[in-house]
């Protein structure tokens, strides 16, 4: 009895490839609609805003589907990289 329950729970939480692709596509459409490319950001506040929004979206996906598209973590790393570059540039200009 216990083993059957575990199998049912495991099958319920596992996602098939179709569901993952669907979430991936929805995420891509969402980011194209609501985000700009990291290289097009003009200042640190804008980048920080997008990082915050992206983190919220990632948490929402984790909570809802227990899955986060690779594109989400890649995009977050791009934003963080641009932010870091701007911070270094700002530091150099300050001193």
BAKOL-132779 format. One record per atom (N, C-alpha, C): residue in three letters; z, y, x. Coordinates in steps of 0.02 Angstrom, whole numbers, padded with zeros to 5 digits, always signed. Each point is the difference from the previous one (the first is absolute). Layout:
<recs>
alaZYX...
</recs>
This chain:
<recs>
unk+00000-00060+00041unk+00000+00060-00041unk+00000+00063+00043unk+00042+00002+00051unk+00005+00058+00044unk-00065+00013+00038unk-00032-00052+00023unk-00063+00006+00037unk-00054+00028-00045unk-00004-00021-00061unk-00050+00024-00047unk+00008+00075-00012unk+00061+00022-00008unk+00013+00071-00011unk-00022+00040+00061unk+00014-00024+00060unk-00022+00035+00060unk-00076+00005+00005unk-00034-00053-00017unk-00073+00000+00001unk-00027+00050-00051unk+00029+00002-00059unk-00023+00047-00051unk+00012+00073+00022unk+00057+00013+00030unk+00016+00067+00024unk-00048+00019+00057unk-00012-00046+00045unk-00045+00013+00056unk-00070+00014-00025unk-00025-00038-00046unk-00067+00011-00028unk-00004+00065-00038unk+00054+00021-00030unk+00000+00063-00037unk-00005+00059+00048unk+00033-00004+00057unk+00001+00056+00046unk-00061+00002+00046unk-00032-00056+00012unk-00059-00002+00041unk-00059+00032-00037unk-00038+00038+00037unk-00059+00032-00030unk-00062-00035+00026unk-00049-00005-00044unk-00062-00030+00023unk-00044+00054+00032unk-00053-00021+00031unk-00044+00046+00036unk-00030+00053-00047unk-00017-00020-00061unk-00029+00048-00048unk+00049+00056-00015unk+00063-00016-00011unk+00050+00051-00015unk+00010+00047+00059unk+00001-00027+00061unk+00008+00042+00059unk-00060+00047+00008unk-00059-00026-00010unk-00060+00042+00005unk+00000+00055-00053unk+00023-00018-00059unk+00003+00050-00053unk+00048+00057+00018unk+00058-00018+00026unk+00049+00051+00022unk-00029+00041+00057unk-00034-00034+00047unk-00032+00036+00056unk-00050+00051-00026unk-00042-00020-00046unk-00051+00045-00027unk+00032+00058-00038unk+00050-00014-00040unk+00035+00053-00037unk+00032+00049+00048unk+00028-00025+00055unk+00031+00044+00049unk-00053+00045+00033unk-00057-00028+00018unk-00054+00039+00030unk-00024+00055-00047unk-00008-00016-00063unk-00021+00050-00049unk+00054+00054-00007unk+00063-00021-00002unk+00055+00047-00005unk+00001+00048+00059unk-00007-00026+00061unk+00003+00044+00059unk-00060+00046+00004unk-00058-00024-00020unk-00059+00044+00001unk+00007+00057-00049unk+00035-00013-00054unk+00008+00050-00052unk+00056+00050+00016unk+00053-00023+00032unk+00060+00042+00008unk+00017+00020+00072unk-00035-00026+00049unk+00017+00015+00069unk-00061+00027+00036unk+00012+00039+00052unk-00054+00021+00045unk+00007-00040+00064unk-00053-00002+00038unk+00002-00036+00064unk+00051+00034+00046unk+00035-00040+00039unk+00050+00030+00045unk-00030+00053+00047unk-00061-00010+00021unk-00031+00048+00046unk-00017+00066-00034unk+00000+00001-00066unk-00016+00061-00037unk+00062+00041-00019unk+00059-00026+00015unk+00061+00036-00015unk+00006+00061+00045unk+00025+00054-00029unk+00001+00064+00036unk+00066+00016+00034unk+00055-00026-00028unk+00064+00016+00030unk+00050-00057-00009unk+00058+00007+00032unk+00050-00053-00002unk+00028-00012-00069unk+00009+00054-00037unk+00029-00009-00068unk-00045-00041-00044unk-00065+00010+00006unk-00048-00039-00039unk+00003-00073+00019unk+00003-00013+00064unk+00003-00070+00024unk+00065-00032-00022unk+00056+00037+00005unk+00064-00027-00021unk+00000-00016-00075unk-00034+00041-00039unk-00005-00013-00072unk-00038-00065-00012unk-00056-00010+00034unk-00039-00061-00009unk+00038-00062+00025unk+00037+00007+00053unk+00040-00056+00025unk+00052-00019-00052unk+00033+00050-00028unk+00051-00014-00051unk-00031-00034-00061unk-00056+00026-00024unk-00033-00030-00058unk-00023-00071+00014unk-00026-00010+00059unk-00024-00067+00019unk+00058-00050+00005unk+00056+00022+00028unk+00059-00043+00003unk+00024-00019-00070unk-00001+00048-00046unk+00019-00014-00069unk-00046-00051-00032unk-00065+00007+00012unk-00049-00047-00027unk+00010-00070+00029unk+00015-00003+00065unk+00012-00065+00032unk+00062-00033-00030unk+00053+00038-00010unk+00060-00027-00030unk-00013-00024-00071unk-00040+00037-00037unk-00018-00020-00069unk-00038-00066+00001unk-00046-00008+00046unk-00038-00062+00005unk+00044-00058+00021unk+00046+00012+00047unk+00047-00053+00020unk+00042-00023-00058unk+00026+00048-00038unk+00043-00016-00056unk-00038-00036-00056unk-00059+00024-00015unk-00038-00027-00056unk-00033-00067+00015unk-00030-00005+00059unk-00042-00059+00015unk+00024-00040+00061unk+00049+00027+00036unk+00022-00032+00061unk-00059-00009+00048unk-00043+00050+00000unk-00060-00001+00041unk-00020+00072+00016unk-00019+00012+00062unk-00023+00066+00021unk-00067-00009+00035unk-00052+00034-00023unk-00065-00006+00033unk+00003+00022+00073unk-00038-00032+00043unk-00003+00019+00070unk-00024+00072+00007unk-00044+00020-00044unk-00026+00069+00001unk+00056+00051-00007unk+00052-00017-00038unk+00056+00047-00010unk+00038+00011+00066unk+00015-00053+00034unk+00037+00008+00063unk-00044+00032+00054unk-00065-00015-00001unk-00046+00031+00047unk-00005+00075-00012unk-00007+00019-00064unk-00004+00071-00017unk+00064+00037+00019unk+00057-00031-00013unk+00064+00030+00019unk+00004+00010+00076unk-00022-00048+00037unk+00001+00007+00073unk-00047+00056+00023unk-00056+00009-00034unk-00045+00055+00017unk+00033+00068-00012unk+00032+00007-00057unk+00034+00063-00016unk+00056+00013+00052unk+00037-00051+00017unk+00055+00009+00048unk-00028+00018+00069unk-00056-00028+00018unk-00031+00016+00064unk-00022+00074+00003unk-00030+00023-00054unk-00022+00070-00003unk+00061+00046+00001unk+00052-00018-00036unk+00062+00040-00001unk+00030+00003+00071unk+00002-00056+00034unk+00026-00001+00068unk-00041+00045+00046unk-00066-00003-00007unk-00043+00043+00041unk+00014+00074-00013unk+00009+00017-00064unk+00015+00070-00017unk+00068+00021+00027unk+00048-00045-00003unk+00067+00015+00027unk-00003+00013+00075unk-00038-00041+00035unk-00007+00009+00073unk-00035+00066+00015unk-00052+00014-00038unk-00036+00063+00010unk+00045+00060-00014unk+00039-00004-00053unk+00046+00054-00017unk+00053+00008+00055unk+00024-00054+00026unk+00050+00002+00054unk-00029+00033+00062unk-00062-00020+00017unk-00032+00029+00060unk-00012+00075-00010unk-00018+00020-00059unk-00013+00071-00013unk+00065+00041-00001unk+00055-00033-00015unk+00064+00034-00003unk+00028+00015+00069unk-00014-00044+00047unk+00031+00006+00067unk-00050+00012+00053
</recs>
